[in-house]
Amino acid sequence: MSPIPPPLPGTLPDSSELLDDLRGEALRLGFSRLGVASTAREHRDGLVHEAFRSWLKRGLGGPMTDWLAGHEALRRDPDGMLRGVRSVVMLATDHPRPEDATPAAGSGRVAAYARGDDYHPLLRRRVNALGAWLEARVPGCRTRGVVDSAPFSEREFGWLAGLGWFGKNCLLIDPAAGSYFLLTALLTDLVLPVADPIRVDHCGTCTACLDACPTGAFVAPRLLDAGRCISGITIEQRGGVSAALRPAMGAWVFGCDVCQEVCPWNRRAPGSAEPTLQPRDGGASLELASLLGLDDTAFRERFRGSAILRAKRSGLLRSAAIALGNRPDPPAAAALVAALDDEDGIVRGAVAWALGRWLAAGGACAGLAAEALAGRLPREKDPDVRREIEGALAGDAGHPGALSGVPSETP
C-alpha cells in the first residue's frame, strides 16, 4: 500500500477527512490503532495528574522516583515538548502474547514485549514517518514523535484518546484488544477531532490481577507500589533486591506479565506477526547458566538491539541468580558456583543467596553449595556479600542480609 498523497498546494483538508487519512497512513506504517486527545485544559482530567503526584509523594515510585519527580513538569504540560501543541495522536502497537506460563528448568522468564528486538527504534521510525506525512499533508504544521523513553504521560493521553480504560493493574486495557500493546504519541499543533475516553470501569468486580501479583505490589486497585513490582525490580532497580521479595520473583529475569496473563480481557488480545517483535532465536526464555557466564563485553554483544540491555549486566545476572535460587537446576550448579567469584558484588551477593537456598533445600547439590560458600567467605572483602554468605551458611534462606543498603523487611 502506497502513502496517501498530499493535497494540491494551497488547500487544507477537512479535519474529519484528515483524521481518516491519518488513520489509514498509521495503519499502513504498522500501527494497530489510533485515537486523538486534546491538550486543552478543559479536555484533560486534572485528577489524573494529581493522582500521579500523590503517588510519587507516597513513595510508591520505586526505582524511577527521582527521574519521574525531576520531569513532573513536562508530564503535566506537554507544551514543553512541542511549543503550541494542541492535539496528541496516540498510537497503539500490538505485540506478541506470552504463550509459555512455565519455562523449562534452568530458564528465566522475559516479559512478552521484550523477547524480540528493542521496540523503541521500530516505533520511533514509524512515528517519525507519520509525522513527516502529516507535515507534508498540512504544510506549516509541526509534529514531534514520542516513544516511551520521554517524560510524557502516555497512559493518560491513551485513555483520553479512547484507546482503553485504566485497569485495576494500572495498565490501559482496550475492550477489543486487551493490554498487550505499546503506546506511541505524535504531538502536533493542529486541532484534530478528538475521541471520547472510556469512563466505564469494565473491570467490574474482578480482582484477578490484584490476587495474582507474586509480590503483592498493588496497594489498592489502580495503585501500584513500583518498588515491589517485579518489572520495576528486574529492569530499573540498580543494586540488590530485598531478601523479602526475592522468593516471589520466581523465574522472572526481565519484566513480568502475571497481572496481564490472568486478565480475562487478554483473551481478546490479537498478538502480532511483526518480525521485529518476535522472540529472538525462536525462544521466549533465557538459559540462566549461560547468562551467569557473560562478561560485560559478551553481555552487550548478546543483547545488542534488545530491550534487555536496559537491565545492565549487573541487574540481569543478579536476577538470573535469584531465579536459580527459586528454582534450583542441578545442571546449572557449576555456573552458579563459578559466579560466586564474579567481579560484581551485587551478582556475588545474589549468587550467595541462591546457593543458600540450594543448601537449605538439601539434595544432591547441597554439599557443593556449602563447599563453595565456605570457600568464598575467607576471601570475600565486600561486607554486604559477606553477610549474604554467612546467612546462607547459617541455613537462613530468607535472611535479612541486604545488598547496597536495600532493606530486607517487607515495606
C-alpha positions in Angstrom: 0.0 0.0 0.0 1.5 3.4 -1.0 1.4 6.5 1.1 -1.7 8.7 0.8 -0.7 11.7 -1.4 -0.8 15.2 -0.1 -3.5 17.7 -1.2 -2.9 20.2 -4.0 -0.9 23.3 -3.0 -3.0 25.9 -1.2 -5.7 23.5 0.0 -6.3 22.3 3.6 -8.2 19.0 4.2 -11.4 18.8 6.2 -10.4 17.8 9.8 -12.5 14.6 9.7 -11.1 13.7 6.3 -7.6 14.4 7.5 -8.1 12.1 10.5 -9.4 9.3 8.3 -6.4 9.6 6.1 -4.1 9.9 9.1 -5.5 6.7 10.5 -5.0 5.0 7.1 -1.4 6.1 7.0 -0.8 5.0 10.6 -2.2 1.5 9.8 -0.1 1.4 6.6 3.0 2.1 8.7 2.3 -0.8 11.0 0.4 0.8 14.0 -2.6 -1.2 15.2 -5.0 1.6 16.4 -5.2 5.3 16.6 -7.0 7.9 18.8 -6.7 11.6 19.3 -6.7 13.6 22.5 -6.7 17.4 23.0 -4.1 19.1 25.2 -6.5 21.8 26.2 -7.0 22.0 29.9 -10.8 21.8 29.6 -10.4 18.4 27.9 -7.9 16.9 30.3 -8.9 15.4 33.7 -6.6 17.2 36.2 -7.3 14.4 38.7 -5.1 12.0 36.7 -2.0 14.2 37.1 -2.9 14.9 40.7 -3.2 11.2 41.3 0.3 10.8 39.8 1.8 13.5 42.1 0.1 11.9 45.1 1.5 8.5 44.1 5.0 10.0 44.0 4.6 11.7 47.3 3.5 8.5 48.9 6.9 7.0 47.9 5.4 4.4 45.5 7.5 5.3 42.5 10.2 2.7 43.3 13.5 2.9 41.4 12.1 5.5 39.0 11.1 8.0 41.7 13.9 10.5 41.2 13.6 10.6 37.4 9.8 10.9 37.5 9.9 13.6 40.1 12.5 15.5 38.1 10.4 15.5 35.0 7.0 16.0 36.6 6.5 19.5 35.0 7.0 18.0 31.5 4.4 15.3 32.2 2.0 18.0 33.5 2.3 20.2 30.4 3.2 18.7 27.0 3.8 22.2 25.6 7.3 21.8 27.0 7.9 19.0 24.4 6.3 20.8 21.4 5.6 24.5 21.7 2.0 25.2 20.8 0.9 21.6 20.8 -2.9 21.2 20.6 -3.5 17.6 19.8 -1.9 14.3 20.7 -2.3 11.4 18.3 -2.0 8.2 20.4 -0.9 5.1 18.6 -1.2 1.5 19.8 1.0 -1.3 18.5 0.1 -4.8 19.5 2.9 -7.1 20.5 3.0 -10.9 20.7 1.2 -12.6 23.6 3.1 -14.7 26.1 2.4 -18.3 25.4 4.7 -20.1 27.9 3.5 -19.8 31.5 6.1 -22.1 32.9 9.6 -22.1 31.5 11.8 -25.2 31.4 14.1 -25.9 34.3 17.1 -23.6 34.3 15.4 -21.0 32.3 14.4 -17.4 33.1 11.2 -15.7 32.0 11.2 -12.5 30.0 8.1 -10.2 29.5 6.4 -10.8 26.2 7.2 -7.3 24.7 10.9 -7.7 25.3 11.5 -11.1 23.7 12.3 -9.7 20.3 14.3 -6.7 19.3 14.0 -3.4 21.2 10.7 -1.8 20.1 12.0 1.8 20.5 13.8 2.1 17.2 10.9 0.5 15.3 8.2 2.7 16.8 10.4 5.8 16.5 10.9 5.2 12.8 7.2 4.7 12.4 6.0 7.8 14.3 8.6 10.0 12.7 7.4 8.8 9.3 3.8 9.5 10.3 4.9 13.0 11.4 6.6 13.6 8.1 3.5 12.5 6.3 1.3 14.9 8.3 3.7 17.8 7.8 3.5 17.2 4.1 -0.2 16.8 4.1 -0.7 20.1 6.0 2.3 22.4 5.1 3.4 24.5 8.0 2.1 22.3 10.8 4.6 20.9 13.3 4.9 17.5 14.9 7.0 15.6 17.4 7.1 11.9 17.9 7.4 10.5 21.4 8.2 6.9 22.3 8.0 5.9 26.0 11.6 6.9 26.8 10.4 10.6 27.1 8.7 12.1 30.2 5.3 12.1 28.6 2.0 10.8 30.2 1.3 8.1 27.6 -1.3 6.3 29.7 -3.3 9.5 30.4 -3.4 10.6 26.8 -4.1 7.0 25.7 -7.1 7.0 27.9 -8.2 10.4 26.7 -7.8 9.2 23.1 -10.2 6.3 23.7 -7.6 3.5 23.5 -8.7 1.9 26.7 -9.7 2.3 30.3 -7.4 2.2 33.4 -7.4 -1.4 34.6 -7.0 -2.4 38.2 -3.5 -3.5 37.3 -2.8 0.2 36.3 -2.5 -0.8 32.6 -4.6 0.6 29.7 -7.0 -2.1 28.6 -8.7 -2.0 25.2 -12.1 -3.8 25.3 -11.4 -5.3 21.9 -7.7 -6.0 22.2 -6.7 -6.4 25.8 -3.5 -4.8 27.2 -0.7 -6.4 25.2 0.2 -3.3 23.3 2.8 -0.5 23.2 2.0 3.2 23.2 3.5 5.9 21.0 2.5 9.6 20.7 2.6 12.1 17.9 2.3 15.7 19.1 1.0 18.3 16.7 0.0 21.9 16.7 -3.1 21.0 14.6 -6.5 20.8 16.1 -7.9 17.3 15.2 -11.2 15.7 16.1 -10.8 14.0 19.5 -12.1 10.7 20.8 -14.2 10.1 23.9 -12.4 8.5 26.8 -13.8 5.2 28.1 -15.2 6.2 31.5 -16.8 2.8 32.3 -14.9 0.5 34.6 -15.0 -2.7 32.6 -13.0 -4.5 35.3 -16.2 -4.7 37.4 -15.7 -6.9 40.5 -12.8 -8.9 39.0 -9.6 -8.8 41.1 -7.6 -11.5 39.3 -4.7 -9.2 38.7 -4.6 -8.0 42.3 -4.8 -11.5 43.6 -2.2 -13.0 41.3 0.7 -10.4 41.8 3.5 -12.5 43.3 4.9 -9.7 45.4 1.7 -8.0 46.4 2.7 -4.9 44.6 -0.9 -3.5 44.3 -1.6 -1.3 47.4 -5.2 -1.0 46.1 -6.9 -1.3 42.7 -5.1 1.1 40.3 -2.4 1.9 42.9 0.9 0.2 42.3 3.9 0.2 44.7 6.6 0.2 41.9 9.2 -0.8 44.5 7.6 -4.2 44.8 6.8 -4.7 41.1 8.8 -7.4 39.5 9.1 -5.4 36.3 10.5 -2.4 38.2 12.9 -4.6 40.2 14.3 -6.6 37.2 14.5 -3.7 34.8 15.1 -0.4 36.6 16.4 -1.3 40.1 20.2 -1.0 40.4 21.9 -2.7 43.3 20.4 -5.5 45.3 16.9 -6.8 45.9 15.2 -7.0 49.2 15.5 -10.5 50.6 11.8 -10.5 51.4 11.0 -10.1 47.7 13.4 -12.5 46.2 11.4 -15.7 46.6 8.3 -14.1 45.0 10.3 -13.2 41.8 10.1 -16.8 40.7 11.8 -17.3 37.4 11.4 -13.7 36.1 14.6 -12.1 35.0 13.3 -9.2 32.9 9.9 -7.8 33.3 6.7 -9.6 34.4 3.4 -10.4 32.7 1.5 -12.0 35.6 -1.1 -9.3 36.0 -1.8 -9.4 32.3 -1.8 -13.2 31.9 -4.7 -13.6 34.3 -6.7 -10.7 32.9 -9.9 -12.0 31.2 -9.7 -9.2 28.6 -6.5 -10.5 27.2 -8.3 -13.5 25.8 -9.1 -11.0 23.0 -5.5 -9.8 22.5 -4.7 -10.2 18.8 -1.0 -10.7 19.2 1.4 -9.6 16.4 3.2 -11.1 13.5 5.7 -8.1 13.3 9.1 -9.8 12.8 11.0 -7.3 14.9 8.9 -8.2 18.0 9.1 -12.0 17.7 11.2 -13.9 20.2 14.9 -14.0 19.3 16.2 -17.4 18.4 12.6 -18.7 18.5 12.6 -18.8 22.3 10.7 -17.0 24.9 13.1 -17.6 27.9 16.8 -17.3 28.7 19.1 -20.1 29.8 20.2 -18.9 33.3 23.6 -20.7 33.4 24.7 -19.1 30.1 23.8 -15.7 31.5 26.0 -16.1 34.5 29.0 -16.7 32.3 28.7 -13.4 30.4 31.3 -10.7 31.0 30.4 -7.1 30.1 31.5 -7.4 26.5 29.7 -10.6 25.9 26.6 -9.3 27.6 26.5 -6.2 25.3 27.1 -8.3 22.3 24.5 -10.9 23.1 21.8 -8.4 23.8 22.7 -5.8 21.2 19.5 -4.3 19.9 17.4 -5.8 22.7 15.5 -4.0 25.4 17.2 -6.3 27.9 20.2 -4.1 27.8 18.2 -1.7 30.0 18.8 -4.0 33.0 22.5 -3.8 32.5 24.8 -6.8 33.2 24.7 -6.5 36.9 20.9 -6.4 37.0 20.3 -9.3 34.6 22.9 -11.6 36.3 21.6 -10.7 39.7 18.0 -11.7 38.6 19.3 -14.8 37.0 21.0 -15.9 40.2 17.8 -15.2 42.2 15.8 -17.2 39.7 18.1 -20.2 40.2 17.7 -19.8 43.9 13.9 -20.0 43.5 14.0 -23.0 41.0 17.2 -25.0 41.6 18.5 -26.7 38.5 21.4 -29.1 39.1 22.9 -28.7 35.6 23.4 -25.0 36.4 25.3 -25.7 39.6 28.8 -25.2 38.1 27.8 -21.9 36.5 26.2 -20.7 39.8 29.3 -21.7 41.8 31.6 -20.0 39.3 29.6 -16.8 39.6 30.4 -16.6 43.3 33.7 -15.2 42.1 32.1 -12.6 39.8 33.8 -9.2 39.9 30.4 -7.5 40.7 29.5 -7.6 44.4 25.8 -7.4 43.5 26.0 -10.5 41.5 28.1 -12.4 44.1 25.6 -11.5 46.8 22.6 -12.8 44.8 24.6 -16.0 44.0 25.4 -16.5 47.7 21.6 -16.2 48.5 20.8 -18.7 45.7 23.4 -21.2 46.9 21.9 -20.7 50.4 18.5 -21.7 49.1 20.1 -24.8 47.5 21.8 -25.6 50.8 18.6 -25.2 52.8 16.7 -27.4 50.3 19.1 -30.3 50.6 19.5 -32.7 47.8 22.4 -33.6 45.5 23.8 -30.0 45.2 23.6 -29.0 48.9 27.2 -30.2 49.6 28.5 -28.4 46.6 26.7 -25.2 47.7 28.1 -25.4 51.2 31.6 -26.0 50.0 31.5 -23.1 47.6 30.1 -20.7 50.2 32.6 -21.8 52.8 35.5 -21.4 50.4 34.4 -17.9 49.3 33.9 -16.5 52.8 37.5 -16.0 53.8 38.3 -14.3 50.5 35.3 -12.0 50.4 36.0 -8.4 51.1 32.6 -6.8 50.5 30.8 -6.6 53.9 27.3 -6.9 52.3 28.3 -10.0 50.4 29.9 -11.5 53.5 26.6 -11.1 55.3 24.9 -12.9 52.4 27.3 -15.8 52.6 27.1 -16.0 56.4 23.3 -16.0 56.3 23.4 -18.7 53.6 25.7 -20.9 55.6 23.5 -20.5 58.6 20.7 -22.0 56.7 18.5 -18.9 56.7 17.3 -18.7 53.1 15.3 -15.6 53.9 18.0 -14.0 56.0 18.0 -10.1 56.1 21.4 -9.6 54.6 20.7 -6.7 52.3 22.8 -5.6 49.4 23.8 -2.0 49.0 21.5 -0.8 51.8 18.4 -2.4 50.4 16.1 -3.2 53.4 15.1 -6.8 53.8 11.9 -6.3 55.7 8.6 -6.1 53.7 7.6 -2.4 53.2 
